[in-house]
Amino acid sequence: MSTKKIGVIVGREWSWPPAFIEEVNRRDQGVAAEFVKLGGTIMAEPCEYDVIIDRISHEIPYYRTYLKNAVLSGTHVINNPFWWSADDKFFGASICTRLGIAHPRTVALPSHAYVEGVVDESLRNLKYPIPWSDHVEYVGGFPVILKPAWGGGFKQVYRVNNFDDLWRAYNETTTECMMLQEYIAWEKYVRCIVIGRTEIMTIKFDANAPWPHRYFRDDNYLTPEEGRIVTANALKINEALGYDMNTVEFALKDGVPYAIDFTNPAPDFDVNSLTPHYFDWVVKKMADFTIDLALKGRAMPSDYAWGRLIAAATPATPLASPQGE
């Protein structure tokens, strides 16, 4: 039986990728892991990897292009580059509402500024001025949170206490699509690491603590009922988003867990922030999941029209050579 291959695409992170690769290769289960090396991709080019873990394509557009092409070979990409590309935090808020998961009230806002070439005529569908008072009232009044609909890492996240603060913050957001969100005066805050839509680790988390010391081990931090709700909702969110690697955050107030941030498909796996205890869990669970996925074999996704057509095409039609320039 030929050796299955797991590829890892990473940015500057230094601790988790080599630890994961070493863990997979140490097990000697007919699966080998390595860093992916790329220098250009031919259209419809077969992918040599059975599984690829993507940690950085949200910042490197070529990697995202390569990964979408890899899916055509039946490669399992974690996380699915098509689902990931489609998500934003406002859509996530709407999903939670439809699923019956508590979420802060949220309003998507027109951008403060636009790229060159967008003129007044391009914005004829927008109301002016923005009905700020209505939006602030809807989310429960000040203080409120202003944050991007895309992005992460707590960048451009503002807590504002009055309209002057709100307008000052909004004026700094340039072309970002921002959201106005209800502020939850939380009593407990947890971050859940979810692997493979089945494995979950719930961790006490404090975003206000100095980085990287934001994770705290407290096995009795949540009551049994709080833990049950958090776990069930985190798994439900991951299933809805189609993520196999994610962190889901909940702010708990009066025993109610509010889903705060859960589109983190390239979550922080650094040993200095996770601490060795949670870091080791992530390394082992990702190895368990991806080895099992590689051994099961490749599969053409059936969620897309092109996936069904390609799977039905036997044998594959050879690609025609380009003619001329």
matplotlib code that plots the C-alpha trace (Angstrom):
import matplotlib.pyplot as plt

x = [0.0, 1.4, 2.1, -0.6, 0.5, -0.5, 0.7, 0.9, 0.7, 1.8, 2.9, 5.3, 4.1, 6.9, 5.7, 2.6, 3.5, 6.8, 5.2, 2.3, 4.5, 6.7, 3.6, 2.2, 5.5, 6.3, 3.1, 4.2, 0.6, 1.2, 0.8, 3.6, 3.3, 5.5, 5.4, 3.9, 6.3, 4.9, 6.3, 3.2, 0.2, -0.9, -4.7, -6.3, -3.0, -3.3, -2.5, 0.1, -1.5, -4.4, -5.0, -3.8, -4.0, -4.3, -3.1, -2.4, -4.3, -6.4, -3.3, -1.7, -4.1, -2.0, -2.3, -6.1, -6.0, -3.8, -6.1, -9.2, -7.5, -6.3, -9.9, -10.5, -8.1, -10.3, -7.8, -9.3, -8.4, -8.8, -10.5, -12.5, -11.4, -14.8, -16.7, -14.1, -14.1, -17.8, -18.0, -18.1, -18.9, -22.3, -23.5, -22.3, -24.5, -27.5, -26.7, -26.7, -30.0, -31.5, -30.1, -31.5, -28.0, -27.8, -25.8, -25.3, -27.7, -25.7, -26.1, -23.9, -22.9, -21.9, -18.2, -16.8, -14.7, -14.3, -11.6, -10.6, -13.1, -16.2, -18.1, -21.4, -23.3, -21.9, -23.6, -27.2, -28.6, -27.3, -29.3, -27.7, -27.2, -26.8, -29.6, -27.1, -29.6, -31.9, -28.9, -27.6, -31.1, -31.5, -28.2, -29.3, -27.6, -24.2, -21.6, -21.5, -18.9, -17.7, -15.7, -15.1, -17.4, -14.2, -10.8, -9.6, -6.9, -8.9, -7.9, -10.0, -12.3, -13.7, -15.8, -17.5, -19.5, -21.2, -21.9, -18.7, -16.7, -18.6, -18.1, -14.4, -13.9, -16.0, -13.9, -10.8, -12.2, -11.7, -12.9, -13.7, -17.3, -18.0, -20.6, -22.3, -22.8, -24.4, -22.0, -22.3, -21.0, -19.8, -19.2, -17.3, -15.6, -14.5, -12.7, -13.5, -11.0, -13.0, -11.3, -13.0, -16.5, -16.4, -13.5, -13.7, -11.6, -13.3, -10.8, -11.1, -10.0, -9.4, -8.8, -8.0, -5.1, -1.6, -0.7, 0.1, -1.1, -4.8, -5.6, -6.1, -6.6, -9.6, -11.4, -14.4, -14.8, -18.2, -21.1, -22.2, -25.2, -23.1, -20.5, -23.3, -24.7, -21.3, -20.2, -23.4, -23.5, -19.9, -20.2, -23.4, -21.7, -18.8, -21.2, -23.1, -20.0, -18.3, -15.1, -12.9, -10.5, -11.8, -12.1, -15.5, -15.8, -18.7, -19.4, -21.5, -23.9, -26.6, -25.7, -26.5, -23.6, -23.6, -21.6, -19.2, -16.5, -16.5, -15.1, -11.5, -10.6, -6.9, -6.9, -4.0, -2.1, 1.0, 2.5, 3.2, -0.5, -2.2, 0.2, 1.8, -1.3, -3.7, -1.0, -0.3, -4.1, -4.3, -1.2, -2.6, -6.2, -5.2, -2.9, -5.8, -8.2, -6.0, -4.4, -7.9, -9.0, -6.0, -6.5, -10.1, -9.0, -9.8, -13.3, -14.7, -17.0, -20.7, -21.7, -21.0, -22.4, -18.9, -18.0, -20.9, -20.1, -16.4, -17.1, -19.4, -16.9, -15.2, -12.7, -11.6, -11.5, -7.9, -7.2, -6.8, -3.4, -3.6, -3.7, -1.7, -1.0]
y = [0.0, 3.4, 6.0, 8.6, 12.2, 15.2, 18.6, 21.7, 25.3, 27.8, 31.3, 32.5, 30.2, 28.1, 25.7, 23.8, 22.8, 20.9, 19.3, 18.1, 16.8, 15.0, 13.5, 12.1, 10.7, 9.2, 7.1, 5.2, 4.5, 4.6, 8.4, 10.9, 14.7, 17.5, 21.2, 21.9, 23.6, 25.5, 27.5, 27.7, 25.5, 24.2, 24.2, 21.0, 19.8, 16.6, 17.2, 14.9, 15.2, 13.3, 15.9, 19.5, 21.7, 25.3, 27.9, 31.0, 31.2, 34.0, 36.2, 34.6, 34.6, 32.2, 29.6, 29.9, 29.4, 26.3, 24.8, 25.2, 23.4, 20.7, 19.9, 18.8, 15.9, 14.8, 16.2, 16.9, 20.6, 21.8, 24.1, 23.8, 26.9, 27.4, 27.5, 29.6, 32.2, 32.5, 33.3, 36.6, 37.4, 39.1, 36.0, 34.0, 36.1, 35.4, 31.7, 31.6, 33.4, 30.9, 28.0, 29.3, 30.0, 33.2, 35.9, 39.6, 41.8, 42.9, 45.4, 45.4, 48.9, 50.6, 51.3, 54.7, 54.9, 53.1, 52.1, 54.4, 54.4, 54.2, 57.4, 58.8, 57.2, 53.8, 54.2, 55.1, 52.2, 53.6, 55.8, 58.9, 59.7, 56.3, 56.0, 55.7, 56.2, 53.4, 51.0, 51.9, 51.4, 48.0, 46.7, 47.8, 51.2, 52.2, 50.8, 49.0, 47.1, 48.2, 45.5, 44.3, 41.8, 40.1, 39.6, 38.5, 38.9, 41.6, 44.1, 47.3, 46.2, 49.2, 49.5, 52.8, 54.6, 57.5, 58.8, 60.9, 57.8, 55.8, 58.3, 58.8, 55.0, 54.6, 57.3, 55.2, 52.1, 53.3, 50.6, 47.9, 46.6, 47.1, 45.7, 47.4, 44.8, 44.6, 44.7, 41.6, 42.4, 38.9, 37.0, 34.2, 33.9, 30.7, 29.8, 26.3, 24.6, 22.3, 19.6, 17.6, 18.7, 16.1, 16.9, 19.9, 21.6, 24.3, 26.8, 29.8, 32.8, 36.4, 38.7, 41.6, 39.8, 40.6, 38.4, 35.6, 34.8, 34.6, 30.9, 29.6, 26.0, 25.7, 22.4, 23.5, 27.0, 26.2, 24.6, 21.2, 22.9, 25.8, 23.2, 21.2, 24.2, 25.6, 22.2, 21.5, 25.0, 25.0, 21.7, 22.9, 26.1, 24.1, 21.7, 24.6, 26.4, 23.2, 23.8, 21.0, 23.3, 26.3, 28.2, 29.3, 31.9, 32.4, 35.2, 34.0, 36.3, 35.1, 31.6, 32.2, 31.6, 34.1, 33.1, 36.0, 35.0, 31.7, 32.2, 31.4, 28.7, 29.3, 29.5, 30.3, 27.1, 28.7, 26.8, 30.1, 31.1, 27.8, 26.6, 23.1, 21.3, 22.6, 22.6, 18.9, 18.2, 20.1, 18.4, 14.9, 15.5, 17.1, 14.1, 11.6, 13.4, 14.0, 10.5, 8.9, 11.2, 10.3, 6.6, 6.8, 8.0, 10.9, 12.1, 14.5, 16.9, 16.5, 19.9, 21.7, 21.2, 20.8, 18.1, 16.0, 16.4, 15.6, 12.5, 11.2, 11.8, 8.4, 8.4, 12.0, 13.9, 14.8, 18.5, 20.1, 21.8, 25.6, 26.8, 29.9, 32.8]
z = [0.0, -1.0, 1.6, 2.0, 2.2, 4.4, 3.3, 5.6, 4.3, 7.0, 7.6, 10.2, 13.0, 14.3, 17.0, 15.9, 12.3, 13.0, 16.1, 14.0, 11.2, 13.8, 15.5, 12.2, 11.0, 14.4, 14.4, 11.2, 10.1, 6.4, 6.3, 6.0, 6.6, 5.2, 4.3, 0.9, -1.6, -4.5, -7.4, -9.7, -10.6, -13.9, -14.5, -13.5, -12.2, -10.0, -6.4, -4.7, -1.2, 0.2, 2.9, 3.1, 6.3, 5.3, 7.9, 5.8, 2.5, 3.8, 3.5, 0.4, -2.5, -4.6, -1.9, -2.0, -5.8, -5.5, -2.8, -4.8, -7.7, -5.2, -4.3, -7.9, -7.2, -4.3, -1.8, 1.6, 2.4, 6.0, 6.0, 2.8, 0.7, -0.9, 2.4, 4.0, 1.2, 1.5, 5.2, 7.1, 10.7, 9.9, 8.0, 11.0, 13.2, 11.0, 10.9, 14.8, 14.9, 12.5, 14.5, 17.8, 19.2, 21.4, 19.6, 20.3, 18.2, 15.2, 12.3, 9.1, 8.1, 4.8, 4.6, 5.5, 2.3, -1.0, -3.4, -6.2, -9.0, -6.8, -7.3, -6.0, -8.8, -7.7, -4.3, -5.3, -3.3, 0.0, 2.3, 3.6, 6.4, 8.1, 10.8, 13.6, 16.4, 15.1, 14.9, 18.4, 19.8, 18.1, 19.6, 23.1, 23.5, 24.6, 25.1, 21.7, 19.8, 16.3, 14.5, 10.9, 9.2, 7.9, 9.6, 13.0, 15.6, 17.4, 14.7, 14.4, 17.2, 19.2, 22.3, 22.1, 24.8, 22.9, 19.4, 19.4, 20.1, 17.5, 14.7, 15.6, 15.4, 12.3, 10.5, 11.1, 9.4, 5.7, 3.3, 5.8, 6.0, 9.7, 12.1, 15.1, 17.8, 21.2, 24.1, 26.4, 29.9, 30.3, 33.6, 32.0, 28.6, 26.9, 23.7, 22.2, 20.0, 17.6, 15.5, 12.9, 14.0, 16.8, 19.2, 21.4, 24.1, 26.1, 27.6, 30.0, 27.9, 28.6, 25.6, 27.9, 29.5, 28.0, 25.0, 24.9, 28.4, 27.7, 28.2, 31.7, 32.8, 35.0, 34.5, 36.6, 35.1, 33.6, 35.3, 33.8, 32.1, 30.8, 29.5, 27.8, 26.0, 24.9, 23.6, 21.7, 20.2, 19.2, 17.4, 15.7, 14.5, 13.0, 11.3, 9.8, 8.6, 7.3, 9.3, 10.5, 12.4, 14.2, 17.5, 18.8, 21.5, 23.9, 26.4, 29.2, 31.0, 33.5, 32.5, 28.8, 26.4, 23.6, 20.4, 20.0, 17.4, 15.5, 12.0, 12.9, 10.4, 10.9, 14.7, 17.0, 17.7, 19.2, 22.2, 24.0, 23.9, 24.2, 26.9, 26.6, 28.0, 25.3, 22.6, 23.0, 22.8, 19.5, 18.0, 18.8, 17.8, 14.5, 13.9, 14.7, 12.5, 9.4, 9.5, 9.5, 6.7, 4.6, 5.1, 4.1, 0.7, -1.6, -2.4, -4.9, -3.0, -3.9, -2.5, -5.8, -9.3, -10.8, -8.2, -9.3, -13.0, -12.5, -10.3, -13.1, -15.9, -16.4, -17.9, -17.4, -20.7, -21.6, -21.6, -25.0, -25.7, -26.0, -29.6, -30.6, -28.3]

ax = plt.figure().add_subplot(projection="3d")
ax.plot(x, y, z, "-o")
ax.set_aspect("equal")
plt.show()
